[in-house]
Amino acid sequence: MTIVCRLDEIEAGTAKKVVVDGVAVALVRIDNDVYAIGDVCSHANVSLSTGGEVWCEEKQLECPKHGSAFSLITGLPNTFPATQPVAVFDARVVDGAVHVSAKGSAS
């Protein structure tokens, strides 16, 4: 696990891009929980954390280009046009610091 930022650096209900071992990761904060998924939309080469809308109740991050929404739990797209998942990373908050695993998994 790599420390990528402090929890208070991510506003609740927003996404932040970080790089973990050369991989772009979108961190999403919902209340005091943090989720980490691949930052590049599987449909278009677009950053999910830059302008993507966070759906807190559904735990999803929407691509700002075409509107595909990706589950923060599984990485699976819940809306078209994306049909392929993005990687999901293990994220934890320890003593106010956000830790993210270097390896992701795709569902």
C-alpha positions as CSV (number, residue, x, y, z in Angstrom):
1,M,0.0,0.0,0.0
2,T,1.2,3.5,-0.9
3,I,0.2,6.7,0.9
4,V,-1.2,9.0,-1.8
5,C,-2.7,11.9,0.1
6,R,-4.4,13.0,3.3
7,L,-8.2,12.4,3.6
8,D,-8.8,16.1,4.2
9,E,-7.3,16.8,0.7
10,I,-10.3,15.2,-0.9
11,E,-13.6,17.1,-0.6
12,A,-16.5,14.7,0.3
13,G,-18.5,13.8,-2.9
14,T,-15.6,14.5,-5.2
15,A,-12.9,12.6,-7.1
16,K,-9.1,13.3,-7.1
17,K,-6.6,11.9,-9.5
18,V,-3.4,10.3,-8.0
19,V,-0.7,8.1,-9.6
20,V,0.3,4.9,-7.9
21,D,3.3,3.1,-9.4
22,G,2.7,4.8,-12.7
23,V,-1.0,4.0,-12.8
24,A,-3.6,6.8,-12.9
25,V,-6.2,6.2,-10.1
26,A,-9.4,8.1,-9.4
27,L,-9.9,8.5,-5.6
28,V,-13.5,9.1,-4.6
29,R,-14.5,10.3,-1.2
30,I,-18.0,9.5,0.1
31,D,-18.4,10.8,3.7
32,N,-15.2,9.3,5.4
33,D,-14.9,6.4,3.0
34,V,-12.5,6.4,0.0
35,Y,-12.8,4.3,-3.1
36,A,-10.2,3.9,-5.8
37,I,-10.8,2.9,-9.5
38,G,-8.8,3.3,-12.7
39,D,-8.9,6.9,-13.8
40,V,-9.3,6.2,-17.5
41,C,-12.7,5.5,-18.9
42,S,-12.8,2.1,-20.7
43,H,-14.9,3.5,-23.5
44,A,-12.9,6.7,-24.3
45,N,-9.5,7.8,-23.2
46,V,-10.9,10.3,-20.7
47,S,-10.0,11.0,-17.1
48,L,-12.9,10.0,-14.8
49,S,-11.7,12.2,-12.0
50,T,-11.6,15.3,-14.1
51,G,-15.1,16.5,-14.3
52,G,-16.7,13.2,-13.5
53,E,-19.8,13.4,-11.4
54,V,-19.9,11.3,-8.2
55,W,-23.2,9.5,-7.4
56,C,-22.8,9.0,-3.6
57,E,-25.9,6.8,-3.0
58,E,-25.1,4.6,-5.9
59,K,-21.3,4.6,-5.3
60,Q,-20.6,5.4,-8.9
61,L,-18.3,7.8,-10.8
62,E,-19.6,9.1,-14.1
63,C,-17.4,9.7,-17.1
64,P,-17.6,13.4,-18.1
65,K,-17.5,12.7,-21.9
66,H,-20.3,10.2,-22.6
67,G,-21.9,9.6,-19.2
68,S,-21.0,6.0,-18.5
69,A,-21.1,5.4,-14.8
70,F,-18.7,3.0,-13.2
71,S,-19.2,1.2,-9.9
72,L,-16.7,2.2,-7.2
73,I,-17.1,-1.3,-5.8
74,T,-16.7,-3.5,-8.9
75,G,-15.4,-1.2,-11.6
76,L,-18.3,-2.4,-13.9
77,P,-20.0,0.2,-16.0
78,N,-23.7,0.6,-15.1
79,T,-24.6,2.6,-18.1
80,F,-23.7,2.7,-21.8
81,P,-21.7,3.4,-23.9
82,A,-19.0,1.7,-21.8
83,T,-19.2,-2.1,-21.7
84,Q,-15.8,-2.9,-20.1
85,P,-14.9,-2.4,-16.5
86,V,-12.1,-0.3,-15.1
87,A,-9.7,-1.6,-12.4
88,V,-10.6,-1.4,-8.8
89,F,-7.9,-0.7,-6.2
90,D,-7.9,-1.4,-2.4
91,A,-8.0,2.0,-0.6
92,R,-7.9,2.6,3.2
93,V,-7.7,5.5,5.5
94,V,-5.2,5.1,8.3
95,D,-4.6,7.9,10.8
96,G,-6.0,10.4,8.2
97,A,-3.7,9.2,5.4
98,V,-5.2,7.5,2.3
99,H,-3.4,4.3,1.3
100,V,-3.9,2.7,-2.1
101,S,-2.7,-0.7,-3.4
102,A,-0.4,-0.7,-6.4
103,K,-2.3,-3.5,-8.1
104,G,-5.9,-3.2,-9.3
105,S,-8.4,-5.9,-10.3
106,A,-11.0,-5.8,-13.0
107,S,-14.3,-7.6,-12.5
